[in-house]
Amino acid sequence: MTNQLIHETSPYLLQHAENPVNWFPWSEQALQLAREENKPIFLSIGYAACHWCHVMAHESFEDPQIAALLNQSFISIKVDREERPDIDSIYMNAVVAMTGQGGWPMSVFLTPDGKPFYGGTYFPPTRRYGQPAFRDVLTSVARSWQEAPSEITPVAEKLARHLQESSQWGGWEPQPLRKETVSQALEQLEASYDWQYGGWGQAPKFPAPMTIEFLLQLASRGDGKALQLAEHALQSMALGGMYDVVGGGFHRYSTDAAWLVPHFEKMLYDNAQLALVYLHAYQLTRDPQYERISEQTLDFLLGEFRQPEGGFSSSLDADSDGEEGNFYTWKNDELDAAFELPEDREFLKGAFSISPHGNFEGKVILRLIMPPKDLAGKLNMSWPVFTDQADRIRARLNSLRQSRVRPALDDKVLVSWNALAIRALAEAGKVLDREDYLLAAQKSARFLLTHLVAEDGTLLRSWRQGKAQNTAYLEDHAGLMLALLTLYQTDFNPEWYQAAENIGKAVQTHFTDPAGGFFDTHVHQDALLVRPKDLQDNATPSGNSLACLAFAQLSKYSGDASWSDPCLSLLSNLQEMMARYPNAFSGWLQCLNFSLGPVEEIALVWPENTAKPANFLSHLRQSYRPFSIQAVAPLPLKVAMPRLLESRIAINQLPTIYICENFACQAPITDFAEFQKRWSGSPLQEKPASQR
């Protein structure tokens, strides 16, 4: 027996298509039925890799008695939060307002017109964990709806007003951008840092790639404290169970404060962002362990998430063969039997923390006992010898792992998450001279621009098995803009730049809020209870902070302040929040850093009938310069290019590079040695933020 979800493409929704619950997807049909039958809506929101979503599904949604309660008294709607972040955002805010916390699975009860009046997250089938039994919740809500609807209406109306008010911010006058905001944010990050275990917060502990990126930005200008914080966090995560030392890539988060036991799902957005910050740490420090982690993470994405058409899948499940972490953990006898050579066994025991009793439910989560460089020294190995031996161990364990039942793959392609992957792959292809990374980034960008654009030019959110659907959100548009600008600065194909500009125009037309900032949803998307407009960065950057950074870059490329002006009021008025809550506004802090400047504007030109200046191009790739934009082309210009290239000449028919700041340029350079000297170190060095 199947329900209405059988016609969907989302793997998460399809997981519930054979539940005895008469599920509907979010649709006008379901909402109309609730109104006609005057039944409350039970809204369940989750995602395919969510462990507790699976638990609630098995315990409750597969239970015939619970299904009968739902089918008799409710219209039940199931939503994949990754496909519909707008619905997720609205009702997550409602659950947090009602209970003080949120998470997934999310369980919300709505009036037939979509107003929430009761909710929570996971409900067990019987009373435990301090939670009421789900069947009792259903019975109580159904009885209240029938017998005391007048008690529900005021609650629903009050919550609806709260949601409306919380999404209506803006109307601010521009304020000066202050460097003090950056230093105050750094002070707060240092004060709240966990120097014992690394990272911020207690259990559960999440990676903070946007925060670390902000710190690396400061470190690129000479701030030693920022670099110390960033490196400690990066090394702590790499030494924890959250990093998969066998297959590469990172799990979602650590269930404990010490980074030991992860929640085992793997998400595209985590791995893309973390690969990029480890790459940038390598550029700053030239520490090969960061390069190795970045490459292993990107290789994992190429091996596990890349689809033949060019898009990247969304996630790998935490569970396999009915057990969380089963694919990733080891029994001691498995490890003992894995290697025949004594030197391999000795290396395994010397490099990894392996307890005879295990460190996770009697099994072993493999993790290194110390940073790889230190470990190589402890084992009296050179770095190349150490990495060769480590790779041989990884290959053997990976081979054994492949015989296990694999976690389920959510193979839908999401624009905003693919954009994060494109940025990481493009930059790594440039920095590490990995053509396969660059080709993967180019193919993914081409896929998105071809298969996730409707006939009328509207960008769509998700794609699976040949079907694209759901109008894209602000985060999709803005994230893709940044990805295309990153790709342009890698291969300097002007097509990417033009596509970024076109998407920027679409954002201005379809997402702008006259009161300031941008709505998260397209003006033509289905009307919901509110039109969401989120500010805070979460596991991924908010749509507004992404748009701010993308428009700031476009403004520098084009010399047109109209790109960035709408964001400046928003950016300037959020400075107090950035200083007080930097972890929740770290994407904004990156944009503030860029907007404060100074920003290098680099233009390189050469006569088209001469060889491409490989030495100049290669040198441009070497250092981490987050406050730099680059435009490159042979002359004469034949297609639309960034205005940064306009009126440039190749002096004496030689490759000529222009280094500018705020559209004022130094004397052009034709001598490569002079350029090397000018470009060495960081010409933008200034006093660290902590010393201003």
N, C-alpha and C positions, 0 to 999 in steps of 0.2 A: 504494500500500500504506500502510495506517495502523496505528498502534499504540493502546494503551489511552488515550492522552492525548486522543484525538479526542472523548471524551465530556466533557471538562472545559470550563470557561468561561474560565479564566485565559488572556489573550492570550499570556503567556509559555509556558505549557504547550502551547497550540495551535500555537505556532511550531515545536514539535518533534513534532507529531502524525504527520507523514509521514516522519520519519527512519527509516532502516532498523533503528535500534536498537529493540528491543521494550520501549519505556518503559512503566512503570506510574506512576500518581500514588501518593503516600504513602497506603497503605490496608492494612487487615488482609489483604486478598487477596494483595497483594505480599509482605507479611511472612510469611504462612503458606506461600506458595510457596517462599520462601527456606528456611524450616525443613524443608519436605517434601523439597526437592531437595538440602538441605545445601549451598547455594551462598552465597558471600559476596554482599553487597549493594553495588552501586556507586550511591552517592547523589550526584546532581548538583543543586546549588542555584544559582539565579540570579534574574534579573528582566528584564522586557521591554526596558527602556531601556539595559541593560548592553552596552557595546560589545564587551568581550572575551568575554562570553557568546556573542554572535553569531559572533565569530571562531572560538571552539572548536567551536561547532555546525557551521559550514561546513567547518572543517578535519577534524574528527574524527567528529562524530555523523552527518554525511551520507556518510562514507566507508564503503563496503560491507565492506571488510576489517576495519576497527576495529569496525564494528557486529557482524560475525560473531564476533569475540573476545568482545565484551560478551554477546551472545546465548547463546554456548556456555557461558561459565564464570560468569556473574553474573546476578543479578536486578537490573535497572537501574531506579532510581526517580528521577524528576524532580520537583523542588519549586520553586514560586514563593515566594521568601522573603517577599514582601509579603503573600501570603495566609497563610503559616504562619511567623510570626516565632518561634514556640516551637521548631520544628525547626531553623530557621536559627541561633538562639541557642545551642542545645545543641551542634550540630556545628561551629559557628564557634569556640566555646570549645575544642573538641577539636583543631581544626586549629591554632589559635594555640598550644595546649599542645605540639603535635607539632613545629611548624615555627617558632614565634616570630612569625608574622604570619598575617593572614587577608585575605580579599577575595572577590570574585566574578568569574568563576564559582568556586564551591567544589566540590571533588571529594573525596569521602570514601568509604573502604571500610569496611564494617561486617560484623560477624558476623551470622548469621541472627537473633540476638536483639537486634540494634540497637547493639551495642557497637563503637565505632570502633577501628581498629588502624593505619590509614595514611591520609594525606590531604595535600591541598595545594589550590592554586587552579587557575589556568590551566596546562594541560599541552599543549605543542605536539605536532603529529603526528610531528615528527622532532626530534632533540636540538638545542636552541638556547636563547638567552637564559639559559644556565646551568641549564636545566630538562631533565630526562630526557624522552625521547619517550613520548607517551601509550601507544602500542602496546607499548613495552617495559615500561612500568609495569603494564599489564594482564597481559602475559605473565608477568611476575615475580610479581605478586600471585596469579594463578591457580595458578602452579606451587607457590608457598609454601603455598597453601591445601590443595592436594592432597598435597604431599610432606612438609610440616613444619608441620602445624596446631598442634603443641605449642609452637612458637615464637610463634605468633600469639596464643594464648589468654592468656598472662601480660600481654602488651602491652595487649590489649583490657580485661582485668580491671583493670589499673592505671589506665588512662585512665578507665574507668567510675567507679572509686572517686574519682578526682580531680574528675570532673564532679559527683558526688554531694556531695562535701565543699564544693566551691566554691559550691553553691547553698544550703547550710545555714548561713546566718548569722542572727544575732539573739540573743535571750536576754539583751539588755543591760539594765543598770539605767539609768534616766534620768539625764542629766547636765545641768548648767546650760547654757543657750544663751548664747554669748559673742559680744559685739560684736567682740572681737579676731579672731575667725575671719574676719569680713568684711574687716577691714583687712589681715589677713595674706594673704587671697586676692587683694585688690587689689594688694598689693606683689608677689606672685608673677606676676600678670598683667602688671604693668608691667615686671618684670625679664625676662620671656620675650617681650616684644613686639618685633616687627620694625619698627623705626622707619624703616628704609630703604624698604620696600615696603608695609608695613601688614599687620596680622593676626598670627597666631601660627603658628609652625612653618615648615618649609621645604617644598620641593616634594614631593608635591602639597600645595597649600594649600587648605583648606576654609573656607567661610564659618562664622562662629561666632555665629549670631543669639542663642542663649541667653546666651552670655558677654556680648555687647553689651547685651542687655536687663538683665542684672545691673548692668553699668556705668551704664546710664541710670537704673536705680533709685537708685544712689548719687548720680548727678548731680542727681536731683530733690530731694535733700536738701542740695545745695550743694557737692558734691565736684567741684572743678574738674579734678583729675587724671583722675578717672573719665570725665568728659565729654570731655577731650582724647583719651584712648584710644579711646573709642567713636566720636568724630567722625573721627579719623584712619582707623580701620578702615572705617567706612562710606564715606568718600570714596575710599579706595584701591580698594575693591571696585567702586564705581560708575565709576571711571576705567579699570577693567581690561576685558579681553575677556570676562570672566565675565558682565558685564551686557550684555544685548542692547539696544543703543541704538536699534535699528530696531523690533523687535517688542515690546519690554518684557520684563521678567522676567529671571531669573538662570539661568545654566547651573549644573551640579552642583558643580564645583570647578575650580580652576586647576591645570594640569599643571606650572606653574613657580612660582617664589617671587614673581614680579613681577606676578602676576594677568593676564598677557598671554594665554596660550593656554588656553582652557577645555576641560574634558571636556564635550561639547556637549549631553548629555541635560538635560532640564528636569524637575524633580520638583515635585509639588504641595507637599510639606512644606517644601522650601527656600523657595519663593516666598511661601508663606503666612507663614512666620516672618520672612523678610526684609522683606516689605511692612509688617509690624507694627512692627519696630524702626525702620525709616525713618520711619514715621508718628510714633512716640514721639519720635524725634530732632527731627522738625519741631515737635511740641508744645513741646518744651523750648527750642528755639533760634529757632523761627519762621523758619528758613532755608527759603526756597521750593524749593530744589533737593531737599531730603528729601521734601517733599510731592509733588513731581513724580515722583520715583522710586517712591514708595509707590503713587501713582495709576496710573502706567504698569504697575507689576507686577500690581496688582489688575485693571486693565483687560485685561491679557494673560490672567489666569486666567478672567475672564468670557468672553473671546473664544475661547480655545482649549480650556479644560478643562471649562467648565460644560456639563452635559447638560440636555436639555429637562425631565427629571423633577425636577431640582434638585440632584442630586449632582455632585461634581467628579471628573474622571478623575485617574488616578494620575501619568502621566508622558508625556513626548514622547521618542522615541528620539534618540540621538546621531547615528545614521546616516540617510542618505536617498540613494536612487539608488546604493546600494552604497559610499558614501563618507562617512566621519565629517565632520560639520560642513558638508557640502555645501549645506545649506539656508541656512546663516547667513553664509558667507564670500563674498567678492567678488573678481572679477578687475578689474584696473585699467581695462581697456577698458569693462567694464560701468559702472563709476562715471563714467568720462569721458562715456559716451553717455547717461547717465541724465537729465541736466539741460540744458535749452536756454538758460535765462536766465543771463546772466553773474553776476548777484548770487547765484544758487543755487550755481553752481560755485565762486564765491569763498568762500561760506559753508562749503561742504563741505570745501574745502582748508584753510580757516582754523580750522575747529572740530575736525576729526578728524585723527588720526595715520594718514596714508596714505603708505606707502613704495612707490616704483616697483617694488620687488622683492617686495612683500608682506611679511607677518609670520607667515604660516602656510602652509608648503608652496607658496609662490609666490602665495598668495592673501592677501586683506586681511581681517583681523578689525577691524571698525570700533570705535573707541573715542575718546572725547573727549580732547583734549590737556591739559585742566585743568578744575577744577570749573566747572559752568555759570555760577555768579554771576561768577566771575573772567573767564570767557570772554566773557560779555556786556560786561563792562567793557573787555576787550581789543579787542573788535569795535566799541566805541562804540555799544552798543545798550542801550536800556532793557530791563528784565526782560520786560515783555509783548511787545516787539518781538522780542527774542531767542527767546522760547518760540514765538511764531507762526512765525518763520522755521524754527526747529528742527522744529516739527511738520510744516511743509510738506515739508521734506527727508525726515523719517521716513515720511510718507504715500506719497511717491513711491517710496522704496526698498522699502517694505512692499508696494506694488502690484506692483513688479517681482518681489519674492520669491515672491509667490503663484503665479507661473507655473511655479515649480520643483516637482520631486517633493517632497512633504511627508514629514517624518519620521512614522513610525508612532506612533499614539496608543494607550497602554494605558488603555482606558476602564473598567477596573474601579473601583468606588467603595469606598474603605476608610474605615471610621468614624473612626479616629484622625487620618488625614490631612485628612479633611473637617472634623473638629473644629478643626484649626489654621486652616483657611480661614475657617470661621465666625467664629472669634475676630477674625481680621484684618479681615474684611468688616464685622462688626458695629461694631468700634471706628472704622474708617475712615468708615463711614456716619454715625456720631455726630459725629466730629471735623470731617470735611470737608463735612458736610451733603449727602452723596450718598445719596439715597433708593434708587438702584439697588443700591448696595452692601448697604444694610440689607435690602432685599427679597430679594437673593440669599442673604444669611445666613439669613433666616427660612425661605426655601424649602428650603434645604439641611437645616436643622435639622428641619423638618417631614418631609422625605423620609427622613432617618435614623430618626426616631421612628416612621415609618409602615411603611417598606419593609424595614428591617433589624432588625425585632423579630419573633421567632417567635410562634406562637400561644400558647405558654405564658409569654410575656413575656421570654424570653431574648434579649438583644442579640446580633446576629450581626456578623461581621467585615467581610464583603465582599459586593458586589452587582454583577452584570453581566447585562444583557439580561433583566431581569425575574426573575433568580434570586439569592436571598440564601443564603449558606452560611457555614460555619465559625463556631463559637461565638466571640464577641468576647473579646479579651484585656483584661488590666488597662489597658493603654494606651488601648484604645478606650473603656472605661467612664470612666476618669478624665479623658481628654481631652475626651470629650463633656460630662462634668460642668462642666468649666471653660468650654467653649464656650457652654453653656446659661446659666451664670452671667454671662458676658460679654454675651450677647444680652439677658438680663433687665435688665442695667444700661444697655442702649441703648433698648429700647422699653418696659421695665417691664411686660411681659406676665407675670403670675404663673404661667402655664402652664409657662414655661421654668424658673422656680425650682422648682416642684413636681417637674418631670421630673428636675432635677438631684438633688434630695433622694432620689427613688426609685432613681436609679442608684447613689447613695451607699450606700443600704441594701443594694442587690444586691452591691456591692463588699465590704461588711462581712460579708455572709453567705457569699459564694462564693469569696472570694479571700484572706481573712485567714489568715496563718500564726500559729499560737499562739506561736511563738518570736519573733515580731516582724515588722512589715512585711507585705507582700502578695505572694502568688505571682503570676506573670505569666499563669497559665492558670486558667481556671474549674475548680472542683472536679469538675465532671462531664465535662470534656474528656477525650479519649482519653489513657490512660496512656502516657507516653513513658519513655525511659531514666531521666530525672530530671524533676522538676517545676521548671521554670526560675524563677529569682527574681533578676533582674538589678538591679544598683544603679546602674551608671554611665549618665549621659546620653551619647547618641551624636549622630547627625545629627538625631534627634528626642529629646524628653525621655523618660527612663525612665518606665515605668508607675508606679513607686513615688514618684518626685519629683512627677509630675503628681497622684497621689492625695494626697500631702502638701499641696500647694497648694490643691487643691479642698476638702479637708476643713478646712483652716485658714479658708478663706472661709466655708464652711457654718457653722463654729463661731461666727464673728463675726455672721453673719446671724441665727442661731438662739439665741445665748446658751447653747448646749449644748456643753460641753467634751468630751463623749463622742465628738464628731466628730473632734476633733484630738488627743485624748490618745494614741491608739495610734500616732500618727506622731511624737510628741515624743521618745520614747526613741530611735527610729530617727534622727531629725534630729539630736539632740544627740550621738549617738555617731559620726556621720559627719563631725563638724566638722574633725577632723585631716585627713581625706581632702580635704575641701573646700578647706582652706587650702593643702595641698600640690599638689593637682591641680585647680585651679579650672575649667579647660576641660572636664574630664571630669565635673564636678559642678556645672555652672552652673545647671541647673534646681533642684538642691537649694539653691544659694546664694540663688536668688530666694525660695524657700520660707522659708529661714532669715531673710532680710531681713524678710519679711512677719510671721513669727512673733515676731521680736524687737520689732516694732512701733516706735513707736505706730501704730495704725491708726485712721483716721477712720471713724466709722460715721455715715452721713448718712441721715436720714429726712425726707422731704418729704410733707406731707399738705395737702389743701384740701377744702372742701365740694364734694360731687359736683354740686350745682346751680349751681356757678360755673365760669367758664372755667378751663381748665388754665393754670397759671402759667408761661407760655412763657418769661418772662424768667429765672425761677429755673432752669428746665430747661436753657435755652440756656447759662447761665453755668456750670452743672455740667459741661457738655461740654468746656469750653475747655482746661483745663490737664491735663498728664500727672501723674496722682496714683496711682502704683502701690500706695500704702498707704492705699487708700480703698475702702469698699464703700458702695453707695447703694441705697436702697429708696424707692420712690415710689408713692403711690396716693391716689385720692380717698376721702373719708369719707362714709358709714361703710364699713368693710371688708366686702366681700360674699363673698369667696372666701378660701381659705387663702393667707396671705401670710407673708413672713419675720417672725419675732417682733420684729425690729427696729422694725416698724411698730405693734406692739400698744400700746394705751393712749395713743397720740398723739392730740392734739386740735388742731383748727384754731382758734387763739386769735382771738376776735372775728370768727369766720367768715372769716378771712383765710388765704391760703396761709402755712403755718408750716413752718420748717425747723429740724431738730434736729441739732446737731453734737455727736457723742459720741465718747468714747474709752474703751475697756475698759468699756463699758456705763455710763459716767458722763457725763452730758450737760451742756453749757453751757446758758445761758438760751436758750429758743427765740427764733427771729427771724421777724418778720413783715415787716420793712422791707427791701425789696430792696437799697437803697443800703448798709444796714448789712451785709447778707449779702455784697455785692460787696467791701466793705472787709475783712470777716472772711476771705473766700475768696481774696483777692488774694495773689499770691506763694505760698509754701508754709508754712502754719502749723506744719508738722512740721520746719522747718529746724533743723538742729543742726550740730555740728561735723562736717566731712567725716570719713569713715572713715580717711583717710590722716593726719588730725591728731589722732585720739583717743589 
